[in-house]
Amino acid sequence: MLYRRQPLKAKWYYYVLLGLVDVEANFLVVKAYQYTSITSVMLLDCWSIPCVILLTWLFLKTKYKYRKFIGVGICVAGLVLVVFSDVHSADRARGSNPVKGDVLIIAGATLYAISNVSEEFLVKSADRIELMAFLGIFGAIISAVQISILERNELRSIHWSAGAAFPFFGFSLAMFLFYSLVPILLKISGSTMFNLSLLTSDMWAVFIRIFAYHEKVDWMYFVAFAGVAVGLVVYSGGDEDTKENRIEIGDEEKQSKRFDESTVLESSSKSQENSRHVVASSSASEENSIPSKWES
């Protein structure tokens, strides 16, 4: 941003609010793991999808066809299969305070939806590099202040070693790549497609459990993975129609602009001709008035 030396395309306090919402969304979701089971987190995290659809429809004026809702339903159904598989196999622990954890995950999912829709608006109306820079700056400041107030005891209790630092480094690298690529996906596909794509993260966790930890998983996981993949294909299948509609709308706007320009040129030419007639008539009247004075 300092190298580019360009004025901001959006107000700086918009990025402060966006950074606050994004930090609190991540904080609430991670905090929920302390009180409820991973099954509840996976299930209730889907709450961000209807929130995103509602917010994009209200504020971004995004129009959804029935095919989009069918794709969303298939994706959510696939994730429900994952939850049932966990309940069927091993994940029966409800956590220390399930109600508190469920409330935290619902609040975090709602903030995720607000953050994603806001990022989609800014990345399409402002600038992607500007969004990434200021979201990172203000997010880091807010996170540092919050961790120094709320979790300073937990931070002091960490015994830093190679085994403890490596997971933090890996998580930081993953989040850096995540936040670097999210604005690109939001600009191309939108926040709804982004949230649906995040459902596949639970499926990739299955493959990690199989190949890294050598754990056995239920057969319903593979059915759920196929369901989410089919849902994404169904949802993204209508993008060509929306692109064609956008092209037609763009052509209509160009034609209307050309029509407006032609009408402006015609009106200006007519006004110039009228002014010329007025000048000519006034000069003729002056010529007629001069000899009348001499004759008198």
Secondary structure, DSSP 8 states (H G I E B T S, - for coil): -TTTT---SS-HHHHHHHHHHHHHHHHHHHHHTTTS-HHHHHHHGGGHHHHHHHHHHHHS-----HHHHHHHHHHHHHHHHHHHHHHHHT-----S-HHHHHHHHHHHHHHHHHHHHHHHHHHHHS-HHHHHHHHHHHHHHHHHHHHHHHSHHHHHT----HHHHHHHHHHHHHHHHHHHHHHHHHHHT-HHHHHHHHTHHHHHHHHHHHHTS-----THHHHHHHHHHHHHHHHHTTHHHHHHHHHHHHHHHHHHHHHHHHHHHHHHHHHHHHHHHHHHHHHHHHHHHHHHHHH-
